[in-house]
């Protein structure tokens, strides 16, 4: 899964600018057409999650609002906002590494694609071989953040 490895590399890049380490790539015909990493802190914008950044870049590159022949690979289960954006962009498939029991919007909590309200439902696949690496990046990031907050 070279696409998920690219998403992991983007998550590491997000961490380097003090953003939550999440990365996403959008693939069409076996080629990466767009990349995104969390840019919330860097750009001071709460909606610039990795998936949103990647979707924006893919739509701009292809000159379209629909990405129905594309798949997205993301290091963490998308939140409800990103899951909805994925649906609105008509992305064909979602591949994610780690589950998000607190903020996930696909297999946890909101379960966006299980409602009748979404006309476009992508296929959803967890890529478990990258789950531990992604979860470790997140755990280490938040542990360091808590440590700094406590002045240690």
OpenMM code with the backbone's topology and positions (N, CA, C; nanometers):
from openmm import Vec3, app, unit

residues = "UNK UNK UNK UNK UNK UNK UNK UNK UNK UNK UNK UNK UNK UNK UNK UNK UNK UNK UNK UNK UNK UNK UNK UNK UNK UNK UNK UNK UNK UNK UNK UNK UNK UNK UNK UNK UNK UNK UNK UNK UNK UNK UNK UNK UNK UNK UNK UNK UNK UNK UNK UNK UNK UNK UNK UNK UNK UNK UNK UNK UNK UNK UNK UNK UNK UNK UNK UNK UNK UNK UNK UNK UNK UNK UNK UNK UNK UNK UNK UNK UNK UNK UNK UNK UNK UNK UNK UNK UNK UNK UNK UNK UNK UNK UNK UNK UNK UNK UNK UNK UNK UNK UNK UNK UNK UNK UNK UNK UNK UNK UNK UNK UNK UNK UNK UNK UNK UNK UNK UNK UNK UNK UNK UNK UNK UNK UNK UNK UNK UNK UNK UNK UNK UNK UNK UNK UNK UNK UNK UNK UNK UNK UNK UNK UNK UNK UNK UNK UNK UNK UNK UNK".split()
positions = [
    Vec3(0.0833, -0.1197, 0.0000),
    Vec3(0.0000, 0.0000, 0.0000),
    Vec3(0.0867, 0.1247, 0.0000),
    Vec3(0.1457, 0.1519, -0.1113),
    Vec3(0.2331, 0.2694, -0.1185),
    Vec3(0.1573, 0.3997, -0.0966),
    Vec3(0.0285, 0.3999, -0.1242),
    Vec3(-0.0500, 0.5222, -0.1056),
    Vec3(-0.0645, 0.5557, 0.0431),
    Vec3(-0.0860, 0.4540, 0.1247),
    Vec3(-0.0976, 0.4799, 0.2679),
    Vec3(0.0370, 0.5240, 0.3251),
    Vec3(0.1447, 0.4708, 0.2732),
    Vec3(0.2774, 0.5150, 0.3203),
    Vec3(0.2980, 0.6626, 0.2877),
    Vec3(0.2515, 0.7070, 0.1732),
    Vec3(0.2592, 0.8495, 0.1386),
    Vec3(0.1760, 0.9330, 0.2355),
    Vec3(0.0602, 0.8821, 0.2734),
    Vec3(-0.0244, 0.9532, 0.3702),
    Vec3(0.0460, 0.9624, 0.5055),
    Vec3(0.1129, 0.8555, 0.5463),
    Vec3(0.1897, 0.8574, 0.6720),
    Vec3(0.2983, 0.9640, 0.6650),
    Vec3(0.3676, 0.9725, 0.5520),
    Vec3(0.4719, 1.0751, 0.5360),
    Vec3(0.4135, 1.2161, 0.5474),
    Vec3(0.2932, 1.2346, 0.4952),
    Vec3(0.2265, 1.3651, 0.5073),
    Vec3(0.1866, 1.3931, 0.6525),
    Vec3(0.1485, 1.2888, 0.7241),
    Vec3(0.1154, 1.3054, 0.8663),
    Vec3(0.2389, 1.3523, 0.9435),
    Vec3(0.3525, 1.2968, 0.9108),
    Vec3(0.4779, 1.3382, 0.9756),
    Vec3(0.5070, 1.4844, 0.9425),
    Vec3(0.4800, 1.5238, 0.8203),
    Vec3(0.4993, 1.6642, 0.7811),
    Vec3(0.4052, 1.7564, 0.8593),
    Vec3(0.2804, 1.7135, 0.8784),
    Vec3(0.1857, 1.7934, 0.9574),
    Vec3(0.2386, 1.8130, 1.0989),
    Vec3(0.2920, 1.7077, 1.1561),
    Vec3(0.3479, 1.7149, 1.2915),
    Vec3(0.4623, 1.8159, 1.2981),
    Vec3(0.5387, 1.8269, 1.1915),
    Vec3(0.6535, 1.9185, 1.1900),
    Vec3(0.6106, 2.0646, 1.2007),
    Vec3(0.4860, 2.0974, 1.1627),
    Vec3(0.4377, 2.2346, 1.1804),
    Vec3(0.3298, 2.2414, 1.2887),
    Vec3(0.3415, 2.1504, 1.3861),
    Vec3(0.2592, 2.1491, 1.5078),
    Vec3(0.1119, 2.1245, 1.4812),
    Vec3(0.0813, 2.0558, 1.3718),
    Vec3(-0.0558, 2.0140, 1.3464),
    Vec3(-0.0707, 1.8674, 1.3853),
    Vec3(-0.1926, 1.8269, 1.4146),
    Vec3(-0.2200, 1.6873, 1.4442),
    Vec3(-0.1725, 1.6047, 1.3250),
    Vec3(-0.0923, 1.5007, 1.3489),
    Vec3(-0.0319, 1.4252, 1.2385),
    Vec3(-0.1297, 1.3342, 1.1641),
    Vec3(-0.1966, 1.3945, 1.0675),
    Vec3(-0.2868, 1.3204, 0.9797),
    Vec3(-0.2549, 1.3608, 0.8369),
    Vec3(-0.2462, 1.2623, 0.7498),
    Vec3(-0.2186, 1.2880, 0.6094),
    Vec3(-0.3172, 1.2142, 0.5209),
    Vec3(-0.3356, 1.2657, 0.3985),
    Vec3(-0.4292, 1.2051, 0.3037),
    Vec3(-0.3755, 1.2192, 0.1617),
    Vec3(-0.4005, 1.1190, 0.0808),
    Vec3(-0.3698, 1.1276, -0.0621),
    Vec3(-0.4930, 1.0829, -0.1402),
    Vec3(-0.5119, 1.1456, -0.2549),
    Vec3(-0.6204, 1.1069, -0.3442),
    Vec3(-0.5585, 1.0453, -0.4683),
    Vec3(-0.6129, 0.9294, -0.5043),
    Vec3(-0.5578, 0.8479, -0.6118),
    Vec3(-0.6607, 0.8302, -0.7221),
    Vec3(-0.6129, 0.8438, -0.8447),
    Vec3(-0.6967, 0.8208, -0.9631),
    Vec3(-0.6152, 0.7398, -1.0624),
    Vec3(-0.6706, 0.6328, -1.1110),
    Vec3(-0.6028, 0.5458, -1.2083),
    Vec3(-0.4639, 0.5045, -1.1610),
    Vec3(-0.4522, 0.4733, -1.0327),
    Vec3(-0.3258, 0.4251, -0.9790),
    Vec3(-0.2185, 0.5307, -0.9566),
    Vec3(-0.2560, 0.6579, -0.9706),
    Vec3(-0.1597, 0.7677, -0.9532),
    Vec3(-0.2109, 0.8658, -0.8486),
    Vec3(-0.1198, 0.9154, -0.7664),
    Vec3(-0.1578, 1.0183, -0.6700),
    Vec3(-0.1803, 1.1481, -0.7460),
    Vec3(-0.2984, 1.2068, -0.7274),
    Vec3(-0.3274, 1.3335, -0.7950),
    Vec3(-0.3296, 1.4511, -0.6985),
    Vec3(-0.3428, 1.4196, -0.5680),
    Vec3(-0.3444, 1.5279, -0.4689),
    Vec3(-0.3013, 1.4742, -0.3331),
    Vec3(-0.2382, 1.5619, -0.2585),
    Vec3(-0.1915, 1.5297, -0.1243),
    Vec3(-0.2421, 1.6357, -0.0277),
    Vec3(-0.2575, 1.5966, 0.0968),
    Vec3(-0.2954, 1.6937, 0.1992),
    Vec3(-0.2508, 1.6469, 0.3357),
    Vec3(-0.2137, 1.7419, 0.4172),
    Vec3(-0.1861, 1.7128, 0.5566),
    Vec3(-0.2617, 1.8155, 0.6392),
    Vec3(-0.2860, 1.7847, 0.7651),
    Vec3(-0.3545, 1.8811, 0.8502),
    Vec3(-0.2797, 2.0137, 0.8478),
    Vec3(-0.3550, 2.1232, 0.8304),
    Vec3(-0.2975, 2.2578, 0.8251),
    Vec3(-0.3758, 2.3545, 0.9149),
    Vec3(-0.4448, 2.2991, 1.0123),
    Vec3(-0.5284, 2.3784, 1.1025),
    Vec3(-0.4444, 2.4807, 1.1777),
    Vec3(-0.3387, 2.4361, 1.2416),
    Vec3(-0.2523, 2.5259, 1.3191),
    Vec3(-0.1722, 2.6179, 1.2276),
    Vec3(-0.1174, 2.5586, 1.1232),
    Vec3(-0.0312, 2.6360, 1.0322),
    Vec3(-0.1056, 2.7528, 0.9687),
    Vec3(-0.2299, 2.7297, 0.9284),
    Vec3(-0.3076, 2.8327, 0.8587),
    Vec3(-0.4129, 2.8984, 0.9472),
    Vec3(-0.4207, 2.8558, 1.0733),
    Vec3(-0.5199, 2.9110, 1.1670),
    Vec3(-0.6608, 2.9007, 1.1095),
    Vec3(-0.6932, 2.7802, 1.0616),
    Vec3(-0.8224, 2.7547, 0.9988),
    Vec3(-0.8724, 2.6175, 1.0449),
    Vec3(-0.9814, 2.6111, 1.1215),
    Vec3(-1.0267, 2.4851, 1.1804),
    Vec3(-1.0767, 2.3801, 1.0823),
    Vec3(-1.1023, 2.4169, 0.9588),
    Vec3(-1.1532, 2.3157, 0.8646),
    Vec3(-1.0451, 2.2582, 0.7739),
    Vec3(-0.9219, 2.2997, 0.7891),
    Vec3(-0.8168, 2.2503, 0.6998),
    Vec3(-0.7594, 2.1159, 0.7462),
    Vec3(-0.8501, 2.0179, 0.7537),
    Vec3(-0.8085, 1.8812, 0.7819),
    Vec3(-0.7424, 1.8239, 0.6568),
    Vec3(-0.6656, 1.7195, 0.6745),
    Vec3(-0.5912, 1.6592, 0.5629),
    Vec3(-0.6822, 1.6245, 0.4455),
    Vec3(-0.7983, 1.5676, 0.4750),
    Vec3(-0.8901, 1.5271, 0.3685),
    Vec3(-0.9415, 1.6474, 0.2905),
    Vec3(-0.9755, 1.7544, 0.3615),
    Vec3(-1.0277, 1.8755, 0.2970),
    Vec3(-0.9209, 1.9367, 0.2072),
    Vec3(-0.7984, 1.9431, 0.2575),
    Vec3(-0.6872, 1.9981, 0.1789),
    Vec3(-0.6687, 1.9150, 0.0517),
    Vec3(-0.6679, 1.7830, 0.0656),
    Vec3(-0.6489, 1.6953, -0.0507),
    Vec3(-0.7648, 1.7074, -0.1499),
    Vec3(-0.8881, 1.7132, -0.1001),
    Vec3(-1.0051, 1.7268, -0.1888),
    Vec3(-0.9968, 1.8585, -0.2657),
    Vec3(-0.9657, 1.9666, -0.1971),
    Vec3(-0.9523, 2.0961, -0.2649),
    Vec3(-0.8483, 2.0895, -0.3760),
    Vec3(-0.7359, 2.0305, -0.3457),
    Vec3(-0.6281, 2.0221, -0.4457),
    Vec3(-0.6674, 1.9326, -0.5628),
    Vec3(-0.7346, 1.8221, -0.5359),
    Vec3(-0.7764, 1.7308, -0.6433),
    Vec3(-0.8789, 1.7970, -0.7344),
    Vec3(-0.9770, 1.8647, -0.6747),
    Vec3(-1.0792, 1.9324, -0.7561),
    Vec3(-1.0174, 2.0412, -0.8428),
    Vec3(-0.9246, 2.1142, -0.7850),
    Vec3(-0.8576, 2.2203, -0.8613),
    Vec3(-0.7758, 2.1607, -0.9760),
    Vec3(-0.7018, 2.0545, -0.9464),
    Vec3(-0.6186, 1.9920, -1.0497),
    Vec3(-0.7029, 1.9360, -1.1646),
    Vec3(-0.8140, 1.8721, -1.1301),
    Vec3(-0.8979, 1.8090, -1.2329),
    Vec3(-1.0018, 1.9039, -1.2914),
    Vec3(-1.0219, 2.0184, -1.2296),
    Vec3(-1.1210, 2.1138, -1.2785),
    Vec3(-1.2628, 2.0628, -1.2660),
    Vec3(-1.2907, 1.9931, -1.1567),
    Vec3(-1.4230, 1.9354, -1.1359),
    Vec3(-1.4600, 1.9392, -0.9878),
    Vec3(-1.5898, 1.9254, -0.9596),
    Vec3(-1.6310, 1.9175, -0.8198),
    Vec3(-1.6554, 1.7742, -0.7755),
    Vec3(-1.6558, 1.6814, -0.8685),
    Vec3(-1.6780, 1.5413, -0.8353),
    Vec3(-1.5532, 1.4592, -0.8614),
    Vec3(-1.5250, 1.3699, -0.7680),
    Vec3(-1.4057, 1.2851, -0.7756),
    Vec3(-1.4485, 1.1379, -0.7726),
    Vec3(-1.5533, 1.1064, -0.8493),
    Vec3(-1.6134, 0.9738, -0.8423),
    Vec3(-1.5284, 0.8614, -0.8992),
    Vec3(-1.4173, 0.8957, -0.9630),
    Vec3(-1.3249, 0.7920, -1.0098),
    Vec3(-1.1958, 0.7942, -0.9280),
    Vec3(-1.2059, 0.8473, -0.8063),
    Vec3(-1.0902, 0.8609, -0.7180),
    Vec3(-1.1136, 0.7903, -0.5848),
    Vec3(-1.0033, 0.7570, -0.5199),
    Vec3(-1.0053, 0.7013, -0.3855),
    Vec3(-0.9203, 0.7909, -0.2960),
    Vec3(-0.9514, 0.7922, -0.1658),
    Vec3(-0.8731, 0.8694, -0.0705),
    Vec3(-0.8143, 0.7737, 0.0328),
    Vec3(-0.6877, 0.7933, 0.0608),
    Vec3(-0.6157, 0.7177, 0.1625),
    Vec3(-0.5812, 0.8150, 0.2734),
    Vec3(-0.6246, 0.7844, 0.3946),
    Vec3(-0.6042, 0.8770, 0.5064),
    Vec3(-0.5565, 0.7981, 0.6284),
    Vec3(-0.4709, 0.8608, 0.7070),
    Vec3(-0.4080, 0.7910, 0.8183),
    Vec3(-0.5002, 0.7675, 0.9371),
    Vec3(-0.6092, 0.8427, 0.9461),
    Vec3(-0.7046, 0.8265, 1.0554),
    Vec3(-0.8459, 0.8286, 0.9987),
    Vec3(-0.9317, 0.7483, 1.0576),
    Vec3(-1.0728, 0.7483, 1.0189),
    Vec3(-1.1243, 0.8921, 1.0095),
    Vec3(-1.1839, 0.9302, 0.8980),
    Vec3(-1.2324, 1.0675, 0.8827),
    Vec3(-1.3363, 1.1063, 0.9874),
    Vec3(-1.3309, 1.2324, 1.0290),
    Vec3(-1.4321, 1.2874, 1.1197),
    Vec3(-1.5612, 1.3081, 1.0396),
    Vec3(-1.6665, 1.3496, 1.1090),
    Vec3(-1.7958, 1.3698, 1.0415),
    Vec3(-1.7864, 1.4756, 0.9318),
    Vec3(-1.7125, 1.5848, 0.9572),
    Vec3(-1.6976, 1.6906, 0.8561),
    Vec3(-1.6294, 1.6354, 0.7304),
    Vec3(-1.5202, 1.5642, 0.7512),
    Vec3(-1.4460, 1.5124, 0.6354),
    Vec3(-1.5221, 1.4007, 0.5650),
    Vec3(-1.5908, 1.3172, 0.6418),
    Vec3(-1.6713, 1.2109, 0.5804),
    Vec3(-1.7804, 1.2716, 0.4925),
    Vec3(-1.8401, 1.3800, 0.5388),
    Vec3(-1.9419, 1.4476, 0.4587),
    Vec3(-1.8807, 1.5096, 0.3336),
    Vec3(-1.7649, 1.5727, 0.3479),
    Vec3(-1.6970, 1.6309, 0.2315),
    Vec3(-1.6617, 1.5227, 0.1297),
    Vec3(-1.6187, 1.4079, 0.1776),
    Vec3(-1.5861, 1.2951, 0.0894),
    Vec3(-1.7110, 1.2531, 0.0128),
    Vec3(-1.8247, 1.2481, 0.0821),
    Vec3(-1.9508, 1.2129, 0.0176),
    Vec3(-1.9911, 1.3179, -0.0858),
    Vec3(-1.9808, 1.4458, -0.0484),
    Vec3(-2.0185, 1.5532, -0.1412),
    Vec3(-1.9287, 1.5561, -0.2650),
    Vec3(-1.8026, 1.5165, -0.2479),
    Vec3(-1.7097, 1.5110, -0.3614),
    Vec3(-1.7273, 1.3824, -0.4424),
    Vec3(-1.8118, 1.2938, -0.3915),
    Vec3(-1.8408, 1.1656, -0.4571),
    Vec3(-1.7176, 1.0783, -0.4756),
    Vec3(-1.6296, 1.0814, -0.3787),
    Vec3(-1.5104, 0.9957, -0.3836),
    Vec3(-1.5555, 0.8503, -0.3762),
    Vec3(-1.4961, 0.7681, -0.4594),
    Vec3(-1.5387, 0.6283, -0.4747),
    Vec3(-1.5091, 0.5429, -0.3520),
    Vec3(-1.3868, 0.5568, -0.2967),
    Vec3(-1.3480, 0.4700, -0.1856),
    Vec3(-1.2649, 0.5428, -0.0820),
    Vec3(-1.2861, 0.5056, 0.0428),
    Vec3(-1.2099, 0.5600, 0.1554),
    Vec3(-1.1292, 0.4463, 0.2153),
    Vec3(-0.9982, 0.4677, 0.2255),
    Vec3(-0.9077, 0.3735, 0.2895),
    Vec3(-0.8435, 0.4464, 0.4064),
    Vec3(-0.8593, 0.3938, 0.5267),
    Vec3(-0.8012, 0.4612, 0.6426),
    Vec3(-0.7186, 0.3622, 0.7244),
    Vec3(-0.6219, 0.4154, 0.7984),
    Vec3(-0.5334, 0.3307, 0.8785),
    Vec3(-0.5908, 0.3086, 1.0183),
    Vec3(-0.5854, 0.4098, 1.1032),
    Vec3(-0.6292, 0.3955, 1.2424),
    Vec3(-0.7748, 0.4368, 1.2585),
    Vec3(-0.8445, 0.3691, 1.3484),
    Vec3(-0.9811, 0.4095, 1.3807),
    Vec3(-0.9758, 0.5251, 1.4809),
    Vec3(-1.0832, 0.6011, 1.4860),
    Vec3(-1.0916, 0.7143, 1.5776),
    Vec3(-1.2191, 0.6996, 1.6597),
    Vec3(-1.2053, 0.6385, 1.7773),
    Vec3(-1.3218, 0.6118, 1.8613),
    Vec3(-1.3851, 0.7388, 1.9160),
    Vec3(-1.3056, 0.8465, 1.9317),
    Vec3(-1.3589, 0.9721, 1.9858),
    Vec3(-1.4202, 1.0603, 1.8774),
    Vec3(-1.3501, 1.0790, 1.7675),
    Vec3(-1.3938, 1.1763, 1.6683),
    Vec3(-1.4265, 1.1200, 1.5318),
    Vec3(-1.4205, 0.9895, 1.5170),
    Vec3(-1.4464, 0.9289, 1.3871),
    Vec3(-1.5902, 0.9503, 1.3411),
    Vec3(-1.6075, 0.9609, 1.2123),
    Vec3(-1.7404, 0.9832, 1.1581),
    Vec3(-1.7839, 0.8753, 1.0614),
    Vec3(-1.7035, 0.7694, 1.0482),
    Vec3(-1.7342, 0.6652, 0.9504),
    Vec3(-1.7764, 0.5356, 1.0197),
    Vec3(-1.6890, 0.4811, 1.1031),
    Vec3(-1.7216, 0.3561, 1.1728),
    Vec3(-1.7553, 0.3798, 1.3196),
    Vec3(-1.7367, 0.5018, 1.3673),
    Vec3(-1.7673, 0.5389, 1.5054),
    Vec3(-1.8565, 0.6631, 1.5061),
    Vec3(-1.9198, 0.6871, 1.6179),
    Vec3(-1.9989, 0.8090, 1.6427),
    Vec3(-2.1039, 0.8355, 1.5353),
    Vec3(-2.0825, 0.9361, 1.4516),
    Vec3(-2.1847, 0.9793, 1.3550),
    Vec3(-2.2177, 0.8734, 1.2499),
    Vec3(-2.1228, 0.7904, 1.2137),
    Vec3(-2.1417, 0.6869, 1.1111),
    Vec3(-2.2140, 0.7445, 0.9897),
    Vec3(-2.1544, 0.8473, 0.9347),
    Vec3(-2.2128, 0.9275, 0.8269),
    Vec3(-2.2708, 0.8440, 0.7124),
    Vec3(-2.1997, 0.7427, 0.6700),
    Vec3(-2.2447, 0.6686, 0.5514),
    Vec3(-2.3546, 0.5674, 0.5813),
    Vec3(-2.3903, 0.5528, 0.7076),
    Vec3(-2.4970, 0.4599, 0.7434),
    Vec3(-2.6332, 0.5278, 0.7495),
    Vec3(-2.6377, 0.6571, 0.7246),
    Vec3(-2.7662, 0.7285, 0.7275),
    Vec3(-2.8261, 0.7328, 0.5870),
    Vec3(-2.9542, 0.7560, 0.5816),
    Vec3(-3.0229, 0.7682, 0.4529),
    Vec3(-3.0007, 0.9052, 0.3895),
    Vec3(-2.9396, 0.9948, 0.4607),
    Vec3(-2.9246, 1.1325, 0.4153),
    Vec3(-2.8155, 1.1521, 0.3106),
    Vec3(-2.7274, 1.0563, 0.2984),
    Vec3(-2.6175, 1.0716, 0.2025),
    Vec3(-2.6468, 0.9912, 0.0770),
    Vec3(-2.6587, 1.0616, -0.0325),
    Vec3(-2.6881, 0.9955, -0.1596),
    Vec3(-2.5658, 0.9231, -0.2136),
    Vec3(-2.4473, 0.9710, -0.1771),
    Vec3(-2.3240, 0.9091, -0.2241),
    Vec3(-2.2543, 0.8414, -0.1076),
    Vec3(-2.2395, 0.7119, -0.1179),
    Vec3(-2.1723, 0.6353, -0.0137),
    Vec3(-2.0492, 0.5679, -0.0729),
    Vec3(-1.9314, 0.6120, -0.0315),
    Vec3(-1.8106, 0.5457, -0.0802),
    Vec3(-1.7936, 0.4097, -0.0131),
    Vec3(-1.7149, 0.3242, -0.0752),
    Vec3(-1.6759, 0.2033, -0.0052),
    Vec3(-1.5760, 0.2452, 0.1022),
    Vec3(-1.5749, 0.1758, 0.2130),
    Vec3(-1.4860, 0.2087, 0.3246),
    Vec3(-1.4065, 0.0849, 0.3611),
    Vec3(-1.2743, 0.1012, 0.3671),
    Vec3(-1.1848, -0.0096, 0.3974),
    Vec3(-1.0785, 0.0354, 0.4957),
    Vec3(-1.0642, -0.0378, 0.6036),
    Vec3(-0.9533, -0.0093, 0.6927),
    Vec3(-0.8295, -0.0817, 0.6403),
    Vec3(-0.7139, -0.0157, 0.6526),
    Vec3(-0.5857, -0.0734, 0.6123),
    Vec3(-0.5099, -0.1012, 0.7424),
    Vec3(-0.5357, -0.2160, 0.8045),
    Vec3(-0.4856, -0.2415, 0.9391),
    Vec3(-0.3335, -0.2477, 0.9521),
    Vec3(-0.2647, -0.2774, 0.8439),
    Vec3(-0.1185, -0.2867, 0.8537),
    Vec3(-0.0521, -0.1522, 0.8815),
    Vec3(-0.1251, -0.0422, 0.8668),
    Vec3(-0.0717, 0.0907, 0.8986),
    Vec3(-0.1387, 0.1531, 1.0216),
    Vec3(-0.2317, 0.0812, 1.0819),
    Vec3(-0.3052, 0.1353, 1.1967),
    Vec3(-0.2134, 0.1658, 1.3145),
    Vec3(-0.1235, 0.0754, 1.3478),
    Vec3(-0.0355, 0.0958, 1.4636),
    Vec3(0.0580, 0.2143, 1.4419),
    Vec3(0.1145, 0.2257, 1.3222),
    Vec3(0.2056, 0.3375, 1.2932),
    Vec3(0.1329, 0.4718, 1.3033),
    Vec3(0.0139, 0.4779, 1.2490),
    Vec3(-0.0643, 0.6007, 1.2536),
    Vec3(-0.1051, 0.6332, 1.3973),
    Vec3(-0.1521, 0.5344, 1.4699),
    Vec3(-0.1942, 0.5561, 1.6089),
    Vec3(-0.0768, 0.5992, 1.6961),
    Vec3(0.0402, 0.5426, 1.6715),
    Vec3(0.1594, 0.5808, 1.7480),
    Vec3(0.1956, 0.7262, 1.7229),
    Vec3(0.1911, 0.7697, 1.5980),
    Vec3(0.2175, 0.9108, 1.5664),
    Vec3(0.1230, 1.0020, 1.6452),
    Vec3(-0.0032, 0.9673, 1.6486),
    Vec3(-0.1030, 1.0479, 1.7183),
    Vec3(-0.0809, 1.0457, 1.8700),
    Vec3(-0.0578, 0.9267, 1.9256),
    Vec3(-0.0351, 0.9162, 2.0701),
    Vec3(0.0863, 0.9973, 2.1137),
    Vec3(0.1958, 0.9852, 2.0382),
    Vec3(0.3181, 1.0591, 2.0719),
    Vec3(0.2959, 1.2103, 2.0608),
    Vec3(0.2235, 1.2519, 1.9590),
    Vec3(0.1954, 1.3945, 1.9401),
    Vec3(0.1190, 1.4509, 2.0591),
    Vec3(0.0108, 1.3830, 2.0987),
    Vec3(-0.0718, 1.4340, 2.2080),
    Vec3(-0.0022, 1.4206, 2.3434),
    Vec3(0.0798, 1.3177, 2.3601),
    Vec3(0.1564, 1.3044, 2.4849),
    Vec3(0.2540, 1.4211, 2.4988),
    Vec3(0.3218, 1.4563, 2.3902),
    Vec3(0.4159, 1.5696, 2.3920),
    Vec3(0.3419, 1.7004, 2.4190),
    Vec3(0.2248, 1.7139, 2.3617),
    Vec3(0.1458, 1.8350, 2.3816),
    Vec3(0.1023, 1.8474, 2.5279),
    Vec3(0.0574, 1.7364, 2.5869),
    Vec3(0.0183, 1.7391, 2.7286),
    Vec3(0.1388, 1.7682, 2.8177),
    Vec3(0.2509, 1.7102, 2.7852),
    Vec3(0.3742, 1.7310, 2.8634),
    Vec3(0.4145, 1.8792, 2.8609),
    Vec3(0.4100, 1.9406, 2.7441),
    Vec3(0.4448, 2.0818, 2.7313),
    Vec3(0.3449, 2.1716, 2.8055),
    Vec3(0.2188, 2.1327, 2.8038),
    Vec3(0.1145, 2.2100, 2.8722),
    Vec3(0.1352, 2.2076, 3.0233),
    Vec3(0.1847, 2.0951, 3.0726),
    Vec3(0.2062, 2.0795, 3.2164),
    Vec3(0.3416, 2.1333, 3.2606),
    Vec3(0.4181, 2.1894, 3.1687),
    Vec3(0.5460, 2.2486, 3.2010),
    Vec3(0.6567, 2.1490, 3.2310),
    Vec3(0.6403, 2.0285, 3.1881),
    Vec3(0.7453, 1.9262, 3.2122),
    Vec3(0.8472, 1.9248, 3.1009),
] * unit.nanometer
topology = app.Topology()
chain = topology.addChain("A")
for resn in residues:
    res = topology.addResidue(resn, chain)
    for name in ("N", "CA", "C"):
        topology.addAtom(name, app.Element.getBySymbol(name[0]), res)
